[in-house]
Amino acid sequence: MRWKKARRSDNVVDQRGKRSSLGGKGLSLGAVAVIVIIGLLSGQDPLQIVGNLAEQALGQGGINTGAVSQPAPPRNDAQSDFVRAILGDTEDTWRALFQQAGQSYKDPKLVLFNGSVSSACGFADAAVGPFYCPGDQQVYLDLSFFKEMAQRFAATGEFAQAYVIAHEVGHHVQTLLGVSARVQAAQQRGERVTGDNGLLVRQELQADCFAGVWAHHAQQRHAWLEPGDLKDALNAAQAIGDDRLQKQAHGQVIPDSFTHGTSAQRERWFSQGYKYGSVSQCDTFAAQRL
């Protein structure tokens, strides 16, 4: 992937090497919600992740642990340059698409962190994986996740990493379009939103489709994909399907607990967005077949 063709974003906030803290309140409800919703991305049981965080806190003398030092990253390192390039290109794509629709696109911030981070959604550990917080409209990414993708999920390649970033930006697009608010309202009404046909799965698959929409327009602008790049992204989509992650973690598949969609569904909706490059082709909420 010839990603160096892309414009660099000014919206990356590099918090690696800064001091982080659990604070005095422990895990907020927002943090737990983040873990439940996207914890499967790391291939772990969300309850196990919560338990691990509690054990870490207790092991350090209680929840109010104070500041923890993190090693400072290299200056202008290649990984952060890559993130700035991909984020910048998503900005160019969505600004143009929103403008065509007579709307204004508000760029999200992307926060790079090491180990743990505090957001408007609460405290999160790196084990949660990349996530988007609608409360502060920011994407959070620990770059070690890319290494885990390669080692644990056999999802390699720069375009696969770009897909992960574009997926989280897709959630930001959903926030701006009001999709996230509608799903949240359904949760607050007590509606069941998990499961293989639930709203959470449809929301995640739409974010996959939006990632494909970005990839379509980025390729039109730059012609930057090299042989094997598209396959890498599709492999990444497959690698983090609910069915595959549950099989790896528990030895069985439990459709009633799906939150992201199956491997085949994630590949299909990314491909849908990439093929057509149109938001109108990403209405997973109206789709009869996911």
Secondary structure, DSSP 8 states (H G I E B T S, - for coil): --GGGS---S-EEE-TTS-EE--SS-S-HHHHHHHHHHGGGGTS-HHHHHHHHHHHHHHTTSS---EE------TT-HHHHHHHHHHHHHHHHHHHHHHHTT------EEEE-SSEEEETTEEEEGGG-SEEETTTTEEEE-THHHHHHHHHH---SHHHHHHHHHHHHHHHHHHHHTHHHHHHHHHHTT----STTSHHHHHHHHHHHHHHHHHHHHHHHH----TTHHHHHHHHHHHT-HHHHHHHHHSS--GGG-SS--HHHHHHHHHHHHHH--GGGG-TTT-S--
